[in-house]
Amino acid sequence: MAVMFHSQCLPIYAVSLLPRNLRHTEALRTMSSATTRGGDFEQLALPLFASLYNHAHWLTRNQDEAEDLVQETFSKALRAFDAFQPGTNFKAWMFRILRNTFLSTRAGIAASRTVFLEDHPETLDTTAAGPTPEDNLIRLDNQAALHAALERLQPHLREILLLCEVEEIKYKDIAVILDVPIGTVMSRISRARRTLRSLLQPPLGASL
Amino acid sequence: MTQSIQLNQAVEHLDPERLSAFIDGELPPTGQQGIEQHLTTCHTCTLRVLSATQLKAATARAGHRFAEPHEALARLTAQLRSQIQAKPQLQAEAKRTARIHSIPSLRLAAWTVLAAVILLTISLVGWRQLHQTNTLAAELLDQHLATLSSGATPQVISTDRHTVKPWFQGRLPFSFNLPDATALPPDTTLKGADLTYLNNQPAALLLFTIHKHEVSIFLTQRAISPTFTTLPSTRAGFTLHTATTPDLCIIAVSDVNPADLNLLVASLLQAQAGG
Protein backbone atom coordinates (compact mmCIF):
# COMPACT_ATOMS: atom_id res chain seq x y z
CA MET A 1 0.00 0.00 0.00
CA ALA A 2 2.85 2.36 0.87
CA VAL A 3 4.25 2.15 -2.66
CA MET A 4 0.84 2.75 -4.17
CA PHE A 5 0.12 5.92 -2.25
CA HIS A 6 3.57 7.42 -2.64
CA SER A 7 3.51 6.73 -6.37
CA GLN A 8 0.45 8.98 -6.66
CA CYS A 9 2.78 11.91 -6.19
CA LEU A 10 4.98 10.99 -9.16
CA PRO A 11 2.61 11.93 -12.02
CA ILE A 12 2.96 15.58 -11.02
CA TYR A 13 6.17 15.68 -13.09
CA ALA A 14 4.65 13.72 -15.93
CA VAL A 15 1.42 15.67 -16.14
CA SER A 16 3.23 18.89 -16.79
CA LEU A 17 4.56 17.42 -20.03
CA LEU A 18 1.10 17.48 -21.61
CA PRO A 19 -0.53 20.57 -23.11
CA ARG A 20 -2.23 22.18 -20.19
CA ASN A 21 -5.70 22.51 -21.74
CA LEU A 22 -5.66 18.87 -22.88
CA ARG A 23 -4.65 17.68 -19.45
CA HIS A 24 -7.28 19.82 -17.77
CA THR A 25 -10.05 18.74 -20.14
CA GLU A 26 -9.16 15.08 -19.79
CA ALA A 27 -9.08 15.32 -16.02
CA LEU A 28 -12.40 17.14 -15.96
CA ARG A 29 -13.97 14.53 -18.27
CA THR A 30 -12.74 11.71 -16.05
CA MET A 31 -13.97 13.42 -12.91
CA SER A 32 -17.27 14.34 -14.53
CA SER A 33 -17.83 10.78 -15.74
CA ALA A 34 -17.00 9.27 -12.37
CA THR A 35 -19.14 11.84 -10.55
CA THR A 36 -22.08 11.08 -12.86
CA ARG A 37 -21.59 7.39 -12.22
CA GLY A 38 -21.59 8.14 -8.50
CA GLY A 39 -24.80 10.11 -8.95
CA ASP A 40 -26.37 7.17 -10.80
CA PHE A 41 -25.37 4.89 -7.96
CA GLU A 42 -26.89 7.19 -5.35
CA GLN A 43 -30.12 7.41 -7.33
CA LEU A 44 -30.41 3.63 -7.48
CA ALA A 45 -29.05 2.69 -4.09
CA LEU A 46 -30.28 5.26 -1.58
CA PRO A 47 -33.98 4.31 -1.95
CA LEU A 48 -32.97 0.82 -0.78
CA PHE A 49 -31.45 2.12 2.44
CA ALA A 50 -34.48 1.42 4.67
CA SER A 51 -34.88 -2.12 3.32
CA LEU A 52 -31.19 -2.91 3.62
CA TYR A 53 -31.08 -1.53 7.14
CA ASN A 54 -34.13 -3.54 8.23
CA HIS A 55 -32.61 -6.71 6.78
CA ALA A 56 -29.18 -5.94 8.26
CA HIS A 57 -30.80 -5.49 11.68
CA TRP A 58 -32.45 -8.89 11.39
CA LEU A 59 -29.09 -10.40 10.44
CA THR A 60 -26.93 -8.72 13.09
CA ARG A 61 -29.57 -8.23 15.81
CA ASN A 62 -27.80 -5.00 16.74
CA GLN A 63 -28.50 -1.39 15.74
CA ASP A 64 -24.90 -0.17 15.48
CA GLU A 65 -23.70 -3.29 13.72
CA ALA A 66 -26.60 -3.01 11.30
CA GLU A 67 -25.69 0.57 10.42
CA ASP A 68 -22.01 -0.34 10.00
CA LEU A 69 -22.98 -3.30 7.84
CA VAL A 70 -25.15 -1.14 5.59
CA GLN A 71 -22.45 1.55 5.33
CA GLU A 72 -19.88 -1.05 4.34
CA THR A 73 -22.32 -2.54 1.85
CA PHE A 74 -22.88 0.81 0.15
CA SER A 75 -19.16 1.52 0.13
CA LYS A 76 -18.36 -1.83 -1.48
CA ALA A 77 -21.21 -1.52 -3.94
CA LEU A 78 -20.05 1.95 -5.04
CA ARG A 79 -16.53 0.65 -5.62
CA ALA A 80 -17.90 -2.28 -7.62
CA PHE A 81 -20.63 -0.34 -9.41
CA ASP A 82 -18.76 -0.41 -12.72
CA ALA A 83 -19.16 -4.21 -12.63
CA PHE A 84 -22.93 -4.04 -12.17
CA GLN A 85 -24.72 -5.04 -15.36
CA PRO A 86 -27.60 -2.69 -16.22
CA GLY A 87 -30.82 -4.59 -16.78
CA THR A 88 -30.13 -7.07 -13.99
CA ASN A 89 -31.78 -6.81 -10.59
CA PHE A 90 -30.01 -4.02 -8.70
CA LYS A 91 -31.86 -4.72 -5.47
CA ALA A 92 -30.77 -8.37 -5.54
CA TRP A 93 -27.22 -7.23 -6.30
CA MET A 94 -27.21 -4.96 -3.24
CA PHE A 95 -28.70 -7.65 -0.98
CA ARG A 96 -26.07 -10.10 -2.19
CA ILE A 97 -23.30 -7.66 -1.27
CA LEU A 98 -24.97 -7.06 2.11
CA ARG A 99 -25.13 -10.79 2.79
CA ASN A 100 -21.55 -11.45 1.69
CA THR A 101 -20.36 -8.57 3.83
CA PHE A 102 -22.29 -9.96 6.80
CA LEU A 103 -20.75 -13.40 6.23
CA SER A 104 -17.29 -11.88 6.60
CA THR A 105 -18.12 -10.71 10.13
CA ARG A 106 -17.67 -12.87 13.20
CA ALA A 107 -21.42 -13.46 13.56
CA GLY A 108 -21.69 -14.20 9.87
CA ILE A 109 -18.87 -16.73 9.92
CA ALA A 110 -20.57 -18.56 12.79
CA ALA A 111 -23.88 -18.55 10.88
CA SER A 112 -22.26 -19.84 7.70
CA ARG A 113 -20.92 -22.89 9.55
CA THR A 114 -24.44 -24.10 10.22
CA VAL A 115 -25.50 -27.08 8.11
CA PHE A 116 -29.11 -26.90 7.00
CA LEU A 117 -31.02 -30.14 7.01
CA GLU A 118 -33.36 -29.22 4.19
CA ASP A 119 -30.33 -28.75 1.94
CA HIS A 120 -29.73 -32.48 2.43
CA PRO A 121 -33.08 -34.07 1.53
CA GLU A 122 -31.93 -37.56 2.47
CA THR A 123 -31.90 -36.50 6.12
CA LEU A 124 -35.45 -35.23 6.07
CA ASP A 125 -38.61 -37.05 6.95
CA THR A 126 -40.29 -36.89 3.55
CA THR A 127 -43.50 -38.39 4.83
CA ALA A 128 -44.34 -35.29 6.86
CA ALA A 129 -47.69 -33.99 5.67
CA GLY A 130 -48.78 -30.38 5.44
CA PRO A 131 -50.88 -28.77 8.10
CA THR A 132 -54.44 -29.94 8.59
CA PRO A 133 -57.28 -27.41 8.33
CA GLU A 134 -57.33 -27.30 12.13
CA ASP A 135 -53.65 -26.32 12.15
CA ASN A 136 -54.53 -23.31 10.08
CA LEU A 137 -56.53 -21.83 12.91
CA ILE A 138 -53.83 -19.53 14.17
CA ARG A 139 -54.09 -15.89 14.97
CA LEU A 140 -52.20 -13.59 12.67
CA ASP A 141 -53.38 -10.27 14.06
CA ASN A 142 -51.08 -10.49 17.06
CA GLN A 143 -47.98 -8.57 15.96
CA ALA A 144 -46.05 -9.37 19.14
CA ALA A 145 -46.61 -13.10 18.67
CA LEU A 146 -45.37 -12.86 15.08
CA HIS A 147 -42.30 -10.93 16.15
CA ALA A 148 -41.56 -13.54 18.81
CA ALA A 149 -42.02 -16.36 16.30
CA LEU A 150 -39.73 -14.67 13.79
CA GLU A 151 -37.14 -14.19 16.55
CA ARG A 152 -37.27 -17.89 17.34
CA LEU A 153 -37.05 -18.97 13.73
CA GLN A 154 -33.68 -20.38 12.70
CA PRO A 155 -31.57 -17.60 11.10
CA HIS A 156 -31.37 -19.22 7.65
CA LEU A 157 -35.15 -19.74 7.58
CA ARG A 158 -35.84 -16.23 8.83
CA GLU A 159 -33.44 -14.76 6.26
CA ILE A 160 -35.11 -16.41 3.28
CA LEU A 161 -38.58 -15.65 4.56
CA LEU A 162 -37.73 -11.96 4.92
CA LEU A 163 -36.30 -11.83 1.40
CA CYS A 164 -39.46 -13.45 0.04
CA GLU A 165 -42.21 -11.82 2.15
CA VAL A 166 -40.80 -8.46 3.16
CA GLU A 167 -38.58 -7.65 0.19
CA GLU A 168 -40.77 -9.50 -2.33
CA ILE A 169 -37.73 -10.79 -4.20
CA LYS A 170 -38.35 -13.55 -6.75
CA TYR A 171 -37.03 -17.07 -6.18
CA LYS A 172 -34.42 -16.83 -8.95
CA ASP A 173 -32.97 -13.66 -7.42
CA ILE A 174 -33.08 -15.12 -3.90
CA ALA A 175 -31.09 -18.05 -5.30
CA VAL A 176 -28.45 -15.57 -6.50
CA ILE A 177 -28.38 -13.69 -3.19
CA LEU A 178 -28.03 -16.84 -1.10
CA ASP A 179 -25.91 -18.66 -3.67
CA VAL A 180 -28.08 -21.79 -3.57
CA PRO A 181 -30.07 -23.65 -6.28
CA ILE A 182 -33.60 -22.44 -6.94
CA GLY A 183 -34.94 -25.83 -5.75
CA THR A 184 -33.37 -25.16 -2.36
CA VAL A 185 -35.03 -21.74 -2.29
CA MET A 186 -38.43 -23.33 -2.91
CA SER A 187 -38.02 -26.02 -0.25
CA ARG A 188 -36.47 -23.66 2.29
CA ILE A 189 -39.27 -21.10 1.95
CA SER A 190 -41.86 -23.83 2.37
CA ARG A 191 -40.05 -25.17 5.41
CA ALA A 192 -39.69 -21.66 6.87
CA ARG A 193 -43.45 -21.11 6.59
CA ARG A 194 -44.28 -24.44 8.18
CA THR A 195 -41.83 -23.78 11.03
CA LEU A 196 -43.18 -20.27 11.56
CA ARG A 197 -46.70 -21.64 11.64
CA SER A 198 -45.75 -24.25 14.22
CA LEU A 199 -44.07 -21.58 16.36
CA LEU A 200 -47.29 -19.57 16.28
CA GLN A 201 -49.48 -22.45 17.33
CA PRO A 202 -48.65 -23.49 20.89
CA PRO A 203 -49.83 -20.37 22.73
CA LEU A 204 -52.55 -19.34 20.30
CA GLY A 205 -53.57 -22.39 18.36
CA ALA A 206 -56.80 -22.90 20.27
CA SER A 207 -58.28 -19.57 19.34
CA LEU A 208 -59.14 -17.97 16.07
CA MET B 1 -41.90 -34.43 -10.25
CA THR B 2 -43.67 -33.07 -13.32
CA GLN B 3 -44.97 -29.65 -14.24
CA SER B 4 -48.50 -30.78 -13.52
CA ILE B 5 -50.11 -30.37 -10.14
CA GLN B 6 -48.17 -32.19 -7.47
CA LEU B 7 -50.72 -33.83 -5.23
CA ASN B 8 -50.26 -35.97 -2.20
CA GLN B 9 -51.38 -39.32 -3.56
CA ALA B 10 -52.80 -40.58 -0.24
CA VAL B 11 -55.17 -37.66 0.39
CA GLU B 12 -54.90 -35.92 -2.98
CA HIS B 13 -54.03 -32.56 -1.49
CA LEU B 14 -51.46 -30.03 -2.62
CA ASP B 15 -47.82 -30.66 -1.83
CA PRO B 16 -46.58 -27.99 0.70
CA GLU B 17 -43.78 -26.80 -1.56
CA ARG B 18 -46.08 -26.40 -4.55
CA LEU B 19 -48.63 -24.62 -2.41
CA SER B 20 -45.90 -22.28 -1.20
CA ALA B 21 -44.68 -21.57 -4.74
CA PHE B 22 -48.32 -21.11 -5.83
CA ILE B 23 -49.01 -18.28 -3.37
CA ASP B 24 -45.71 -16.64 -4.40
CA GLY B 25 -46.70 -16.78 -8.08
CA GLU B 26 -43.58 -18.78 -8.83
CA LEU B 27 -45.16 -21.65 -10.76
CA PRO B 28 -45.31 -21.76 -14.56
CA PRO B 29 -48.73 -20.78 -16.01
CA THR B 30 -49.80 -24.39 -16.53
CA GLY B 31 -48.96 -25.31 -12.93
CA GLN B 32 -50.71 -22.21 -11.64
CA GLN B 33 -53.88 -22.95 -13.65
CA GLY B 34 -53.86 -26.60 -12.61
CA ILE B 35 -53.84 -25.69 -8.93
CA GLU B 36 -56.55 -23.05 -9.41
CA GLN B 37 -58.71 -25.75 -10.99
CA HIS B 38 -58.02 -28.13 -8.07
CA LEU B 39 -59.01 -25.45 -5.58
CA THR B 40 -62.46 -25.16 -7.12
CA THR B 41 -63.22 -28.68 -5.94
CA CYS B 42 -61.07 -29.06 -2.79
CA HIS B 43 -62.29 -27.21 0.28
CA THR B 44 -59.33 -28.37 2.41
CA CYS B 45 -56.68 -27.05 0.03
CA THR B 46 -58.60 -23.80 -0.45
CA LEU B 47 -58.49 -23.27 3.32
CA ARG B 48 -54.76 -24.03 3.34
CA VAL B 49 -54.10 -21.57 0.52
CA LEU B 50 -56.16 -18.92 2.28
CA SER B 51 -54.32 -19.52 5.54
CA ALA B 52 -50.91 -19.48 3.83
CA THR B 53 -51.75 -16.22 2.09
CA GLN B 54 -52.76 -14.67 5.41
CA LEU B 55 -49.54 -15.88 7.02
CA LYS B 56 -47.54 -14.43 4.13
CA ALA B 57 -49.17 -11.02 4.51
CA ALA B 58 -48.78 -11.06 8.29
CA THR B 59 -45.10 -12.02 8.00
CA ALA B 60 -44.50 -9.17 5.57
CA ARG B 61 -46.01 -6.73 8.08
CA ALA B 62 -44.07 -8.14 11.02
CA GLY B 63 -40.81 -8.27 9.06
CA HIS B 64 -40.86 -4.50 8.48
CA ARG B 65 -39.71 -4.03 12.02
CA PHE B 66 -36.53 -1.98 12.25
CA ALA B 67 -36.55 1.65 11.20
CA GLU B 68 -33.19 3.20 10.48
CA PRO B 69 -31.74 5.40 13.25
CA HIS B 70 -32.20 9.14 13.10
CA GLU B 71 -29.68 10.75 10.72
CA ALA B 72 -28.32 7.37 9.61
CA LEU B 73 -29.21 8.22 6.02
CA ALA B 74 -27.44 11.56 6.32
CA ARG B 75 -24.34 9.83 7.66
CA LEU B 76 -24.44 7.33 4.81
CA THR B 77 -24.93 10.05 2.19
CA ALA B 78 -21.98 12.00 3.57
CA GLN B 79 -19.82 8.89 3.42
CA LEU B 80 -20.86 8.18 -0.17
CA ARG B 81 -20.26 11.75 -1.31
CA SER B 82 -16.80 11.65 0.23
CA GLN B 83 -16.09 8.37 -1.52
CA ILE B 84 -17.45 9.65 -4.84
CA GLN B 85 -15.27 12.75 -4.63
CA ALA B 86 -12.18 10.69 -3.86
CA LYS B 87 -12.80 8.21 -6.68
CA PRO B 88 -12.61 10.56 -9.70
CA GLN B 89 -9.44 12.13 -8.35
CA LEU B 90 -7.76 8.73 -8.25
CA GLN B 91 -9.09 7.89 -11.71
CA ALA B 92 -7.94 11.22 -13.11
CA GLU B 93 -4.45 10.65 -11.75
CA ALA B 94 -4.37 7.18 -13.27
CA LYS B 95 -5.49 8.56 -16.65
CA ARG B 96 -2.84 11.23 -16.55
CA THR B 97 -0.19 8.59 -15.97
CA ALA B 98 -1.52 6.59 -18.89
CA ARG B 99 -1.59 9.58 -21.23
CA ILE B 100 2.09 10.31 -20.77
CA HIS B 101 2.92 7.11 -22.62
CA SER B 102 0.80 8.01 -25.62
CA ILE B 103 2.39 11.20 -26.89
CA PRO B 104 2.45 10.74 -30.66
CA SER B 105 5.15 13.09 -31.69
CA LEU B 106 8.69 13.63 -30.46
CA ARG B 107 8.47 17.23 -31.58
CA LEU B 108 5.41 17.76 -29.48
CA ALA B 109 7.22 16.06 -26.64
CA ALA B 110 10.16 18.43 -26.99
CA TRP B 111 7.91 21.47 -26.91
CA THR B 112 5.97 20.16 -23.98
CA VAL B 113 9.21 19.38 -22.13
CA LEU B 114 10.31 22.95 -22.69
CA ALA B 115 6.94 24.23 -21.53
CA ALA B 116 7.14 21.94 -18.55
CA VAL B 117 10.59 23.23 -17.58
CA ILE B 118 9.34 26.81 -17.72
CA LEU B 119 6.20 25.92 -15.82
CA LEU B 120 8.13 23.99 -13.23
CA THR B 121 10.61 26.82 -12.77
CA ILE B 122 7.85 29.35 -12.22
CA SER B 123 5.83 27.19 -9.87
CA LEU B 124 8.70 25.51 -8.03
CA VAL B 125 7.94 27.04 -4.68
CA GLY B 126 4.23 26.28 -4.85
CA TRP B 127 4.86 22.80 -6.16
CA ARG B 128 7.30 21.99 -3.38
CA GLN B 129 4.62 22.83 -0.86
CA LEU B 130 2.04 20.73 -2.71
CA HIS B 131 4.45 17.83 -2.99
CA GLN B 132 5.26 18.03 0.69
CA THR B 133 1.56 18.08 1.53
CA ASN B 134 0.90 15.06 -0.69
CA THR B 135 3.83 13.19 0.79
CA LEU B 136 2.61 13.95 4.29
CA ALA B 137 -0.91 12.81 3.43
CA ALA B 138 0.51 9.58 1.99
CA GLU B 139 2.68 9.11 5.07
CA LEU B 140 -0.30 9.62 7.39
CA LEU B 141 -2.42 7.19 5.40
CA ASP B 142 0.36 4.61 5.25
CA GLN B 143 0.78 4.74 9.01
CA HIS B 144 -2.96 4.45 9.54
CA LEU B 145 -3.17 1.46 7.19
CA ALA B 146 -0.27 -0.16 9.03
CA THR B 147 -2.26 0.01 12.28
CA LEU B 148 -5.14 -1.87 10.60
CA SER B 149 -3.09 -5.02 9.93
CA SER B 150 -3.94 -7.86 12.26
CA GLY B 151 -0.30 -8.22 13.39
CA ALA B 152 0.04 -4.59 14.45
CA THR B 153 0.07 -4.33 18.23
CA PRO B 154 0.25 -0.87 19.86
CA GLN B 155 3.34 -0.19 21.99
CA VAL B 156 1.04 0.68 24.87
CA ILE B 157 -2.29 -1.12 25.06
CA SER B 158 -4.76 0.54 27.38
CA THR B 159 -8.14 2.21 27.39
CA ASP B 160 -7.09 4.32 30.39
CA ARG B 161 -5.77 7.80 29.68
CA HIS B 162 -3.83 7.67 32.97
CA THR B 163 -1.78 4.83 31.50
CA VAL B 164 -1.43 6.12 27.95
CA LYS B 165 -0.49 9.72 28.65
CA PRO B 166 2.36 9.03 31.17
CA TRP B 167 3.81 6.47 28.77
CA PHE B 168 4.87 9.32 26.46
CA GLN B 169 6.74 11.20 29.20
CA GLY B 170 10.41 11.35 28.24
CA ARG B 171 9.62 10.04 24.78
CA LEU B 172 8.18 13.24 23.29
CA PRO B 173 9.48 16.82 23.47
CA PHE B 174 5.94 18.04 24.21
CA SER B 175 2.96 17.00 26.28
CA PHE B 176 -0.76 16.73 25.66
CA ASN B 177 -3.96 15.89 27.47
CA LEU B 178 -6.36 13.04 26.84
CA PRO B 179 -10.09 13.28 27.51
CA ASP B 180 -11.60 11.05 30.14
CA ALA B 181 -13.51 8.03 28.80
CA THR B 182 -16.77 9.71 29.81
CA ALA B 183 -15.87 12.80 27.78
CA LEU B 184 -15.39 10.82 24.58
CA PRO B 185 -18.23 10.70 22.03
CA PRO B 186 -20.63 7.72 22.21
CA ASP B 187 -19.20 4.33 21.22
CA THR B 188 -15.68 5.76 21.00
CA THR B 189 -12.89 3.88 22.77
CA LEU B 190 -9.20 4.46 23.29
CA LYS B 191 -7.29 1.28 22.37
CA GLY B 192 -3.68 2.29 22.92
CA ALA B 193 -0.86 4.34 21.47
CA ASP B 194 2.42 4.29 19.60
CA LEU B 195 5.41 6.58 19.42
CA THR B 196 5.89 7.47 15.75
CA TYR B 197 7.59 9.95 13.45
CA LEU B 198 5.92 12.35 11.04
CA ASN B 199 7.86 14.60 8.73
CA ASN B 200 10.95 13.34 10.59
CA GLN B 201 9.60 14.69 13.87
CA PRO B 202 8.45 12.64 16.87
CA ALA B 203 4.67 12.33 17.22
CA ALA B 204 2.14 10.52 19.37
CA LEU B 205 -0.13 8.10 17.53
CA LEU B 206 -3.32 7.46 19.51
CA LEU B 207 -5.50 4.57 18.42
CA PHE B 208 -9.27 4.79 18.87
CA THR B 209 -12.27 2.89 17.63
CA ILE B 210 -15.57 4.54 16.69
CA HIS B 211 -18.25 1.88 16.32
CA LYS B 212 -16.13 -0.71 14.49
CA HIS B 213 -13.97 1.74 12.61
CA GLU B 214 -10.31 2.24 13.47
CA VAL B 215 -9.13 5.81 13.98
CA SER B 216 -5.54 7.06 14.08
CA ILE B 217 -4.88 10.37 15.83
CA PHE B 218 -1.48 11.95 15.30
CA LEU B 219 -0.33 14.61 17.76
CA THR B 220 2.71 16.69 16.92
CA GLN B 221 4.18 20.06 17.75
CA ARG B 222 2.53 22.83 15.79
CA ALA B 223 5.71 24.94 15.47
CA ILE B 224 7.46 22.31 13.37
CA SER B 225 4.50 21.19 11.28
CA PRO B 226 3.12 24.21 9.38
CA THR B 227 2.14 22.21 6.29
CA PHE B 228 -0.31 19.95 8.12
CA THR B 229 -2.92 22.67 7.96
CA THR B 230 -3.03 22.38 4.14
CA LEU B 231 -3.63 18.63 4.03
CA PRO B 232 -6.45 17.39 1.78
CA SER B 233 -9.66 16.49 3.62
CA THR B 234 -9.88 13.06 1.97
CA ARG B 235 -7.44 10.66 0.43
CA ALA B 236 -8.23 7.29 -1.15
CA GLY B 237 -11.58 7.20 0.61
CA PHE B 238 -10.20 8.02 4.05
CA THR B 239 -11.00 11.22 5.90
CA LEU B 240 -8.12 13.40 7.07
CA HIS B 241 -9.21 15.92 9.66
CA THR B 242 -6.72 18.49 10.93
CA ALA B 243 -7.10 20.75 13.96
CA THR B 244 -4.67 22.90 15.87
CA THR B 245 -4.20 24.36 19.31
CA PRO B 246 -1.58 27.03 20.12
CA ASP B 247 0.95 24.25 20.74
CA LEU B 248 -0.28 21.14 19.00
CA CYS B 249 -1.33 19.92 15.62
CA ILE B 250 -3.92 17.11 15.68
CA ILE B 251 -4.52 15.01 12.58
CA ALA B 252 -7.20 12.31 12.51
CA VAL B 253 -7.30 9.59 9.84
CA SER B 254 -10.14 7.10 9.48
CA ASP B 255 -12.81 5.68 7.21
CA VAL B 256 -15.51 6.41 9.79
CA ASN B 257 -18.05 9.01 8.79
CA PRO B 258 -16.65 12.56 9.03
CA ALA B 259 -19.24 13.71 11.58
CA ASP B 260 -18.15 11.08 14.12
CA LEU B 261 -14.49 11.85 13.46
CA ASN B 262 -15.14 15.56 14.07
CA LEU B 263 -16.71 14.75 17.45
CA LEU B 264 -13.60 12.84 18.53
CA VAL B 265 -11.27 15.63 17.40
CA ALA B 266 -13.48 18.16 19.19
CA SER B 267 -13.21 16.17 22.43
CA LEU B 268 -9.41 16.12 22.07
CA LEU B 269 -9.34 19.87 21.48
CA GLN B 270 -11.51 20.36 24.53
CA ALA B 271 -9.12 18.25 26.61
CA GLN B 272 -6.18 20.45 25.55
CA ALA B 273 -8.10 23.59 26.47
CA GLY B 274 -9.13 22.12 29.82
CA GLY B 275 -5.64 20.82 30.66
Contacts between the chains, C-beta under 8 A, distances in Angstrom:
chain1	res1	chain2	res2	distance
A	1	B	142	6.5
A	1	B	145	5.1
A	2	B	138	7.9
A	2	B	142	4.6
A	2	B	145	7.9
A	5	B	138	4.2
A	5	B	141	5.6
A	5	B	142	6.0
A	5	B	235	7.7
A	5	B	236	6.7
A	6	B	135	7.3
A	6	B	138	5.2
A	6	B	142	7.8
A	8	B	90	7.7
A	8	B	93	5.8
A	8	B	134	7.2
A	8	B	138	6.9
A	9	B	131	6.2
A	9	B	134	4.7
A	9	B	135	6.1
A	9	B	138	6.7
A	10	B	97	7.9
A	11	B	93	5.7
A	11	B	96	5.1
A	11	B	97	4.8
A	11	B	100	7.5
A	12	B	127	7.0
A	12	B	130	7.5
A	12	B	131	6.6
A	12	B	134	7.8
A	13	B	116	8.0
A	14	B	96	6.9
A	14	B	97	6.5
A	14	B	100	4.3
A	15	B	96	4.8
A	15	B	100	7.5
A	16	B	115	7.8
A	16	B	116	4.1
A	16	B	119	5.5
A	16	B	120	6.2
A	17	B	100	6.3
A	17	B	103	7.5
A	17	B	109	7.1
A	17	B	112	4.7
A	17	B	113	6.2
A	17	B	116	5.0
A	18	B	96	7.6
A	18	B	99	6.2
A	18	B	100	7.1
A	18	B	103	7.7
A	18	B	112	6.3
A	19	B	112	6.6
A	19	B	115	7.9
A	20	B	115	7.9
A	20	B	119	7.9
A	23	B	96	6.7
A	23	B	99	7.6
A	26	B	92	7.8
A	26	B	95	6.1
A	26	B	96	7.3
A	26	B	99	6.6
A	27	B	92	4.4
A	27	B	95	7.2
A	27	B	96	6.7
A	30	B	88	6.1
A	30	B	91	5.2
A	30	B	92	4.4
A	30	B	95	5.1
A	31	B	88	3.8
A	31	B	89	7.1
A	31	B	91	7.6
A	31	B	92	5.5
A	32	B	88	7.8
A	33	B	88	7.6
A	34	B	84	7.4
A	34	B	87	5.3
A	34	B	88	3.5
A	34	B	91	5.3
A	35	B	84	6.3
A	35	B	85	7.8
A	35	B	88	5.7
A	38	B	80	7.4
A	38	B	83	7.8
A	38	B	84	3.3
A	38	B	87	6.7
A	38	B	88	7.9
A	39	B	84	7.8
A	41	B	80	7.7
A	41	B	84	7.8
A	42	B	77	7.6
A	42	B	80	6.2
A	42	B	84	7.7
A	46	B	73	7.4
A	46	B	76	7.8
A	46	B	77	7.0
A	49	B	68	6.5
A	49	B	72	7.8
A	49	B	73	5.6
A	49	B	76	6.5
A	50	B	67	7.3
A	50	B	68	5.8
A	53	B	66	6.6
A	53	B	67	7.9
A	53	B	68	4.3
A	53	B	72	6.9
A	54	B	63	7.5
A	54	B	64	6.4
A	54	B	65	6.7
A	54	B	66	4.8
A	54	B	67	7.7
A	54	B	68	7.9
A	57	B	65	7.5
A	57	B	66	3.7
A	58	B	63	7.6
A	58	B	65	7.6
A	58	B	66	7.1
A	63	B	66	7.8
A	63	B	69	6.3
A	64	B	187	6.4
A	64	B	211	5.5
A	64	B	212	7.9
A	65	B	212	7.4
A	66	B	66	7.1
A	67	B	68	7.6
A	67	B	69	6.4
A	67	B	72	5.4
A	67	B	75	7.7
A	67	B	211	7.6
A	68	B	211	5.4
A	68	B	212	5.1
A	68	B	213	7.6
A	70	B	72	7.9
A	70	B	76	6.9
A	71	B	75	7.5
A	71	B	76	5.8
A	71	B	79	6.0
A	71	B	257	7.4
A	74	B	76	6.0
A	74	B	79	7.3
A	74	B	80	6.1
A	75	B	79	6.8
A	75	B	80	7.7
A	75	B	83	6.2
A	75	B	237	7.7
A	78	B	80	6.3
A	78	B	83	5.7
A	78	B	84	7.1
A	78	B	87	7.7
A	79	B	83	7.8
A	79	B	87	7.9
A	129	B	8	6.8
A	129	B	11	7.6
A	130	B	8	7.7
A	130	B	13	6.9
A	130	B	14	7.4
A	130	B	15	7.6
A	130	B	16	4.2
A	130	B	19	7.0
A	130	B	48	6.6
A	131	B	48	6.8
A	131	B	51	7.7
A	133	B	44	5.7
A	133	B	47	4.9
A	133	B	48	7.1
A	136	B	47	5.9
A	136	B	48	6.3
A	136	B	50	7.8
A	136	B	51	3.6
A	138	B	51	7.8
A	138	B	55	7.8
A	140	B	54	5.3
A	140	B	55	6.2
A	140	B	57	7.8
A	140	B	58	3.9
A	141	B	58	7.6
A	143	B	61	7.2
A	143	B	62	6.0
A	146	B	58	5.8
A	146	B	59	6.9
A	146	B	61	7.7
A	146	B	62	3.8
A	147	B	62	5.6
A	147	B	65	6.6
A	150	B	59	7.4
A	150	B	62	6.0
A	150	B	63	6.9
A	161	B	59	6.2
A	161	B	63	7.5
A	162	B	63	5.0
A	164	B	24	6.6
A	165	B	56	5.7
A	165	B	59	4.4
A	165	B	60	4.4
A	165	B	63	5.8
A	166	B	59	7.5
A	166	B	60	5.4
A	166	B	63	3.6
A	166	B	64	6.0
A	168	B	60	7.8
A	170	B	26	7.1
A	171	B	21	7.6
A	171	B	24	7.1
A	171	B	26	5.0
A	186	B	17	5.6
A	186	B	20	7.0
A	186	B	21	5.6
A	186	B	26	7.2
A	187	B	17	5.7
A	189	B	20	5.6
A	189	B	24	7.3
A	190	B	16	5.1
A	190	B	17	4.4
A	190	B	19	7.7
A	190	B	20	3.9
A	190	B	21	7.8
A	193	B	20	6.0
A	193	B	52	6.7
A	193	B	55	6.4
A	193	B	56	7.7
A	194	B	16	6.4
A	196	B	55	7.0
A	196	B	59	6.8
A	197	B	55	6.3
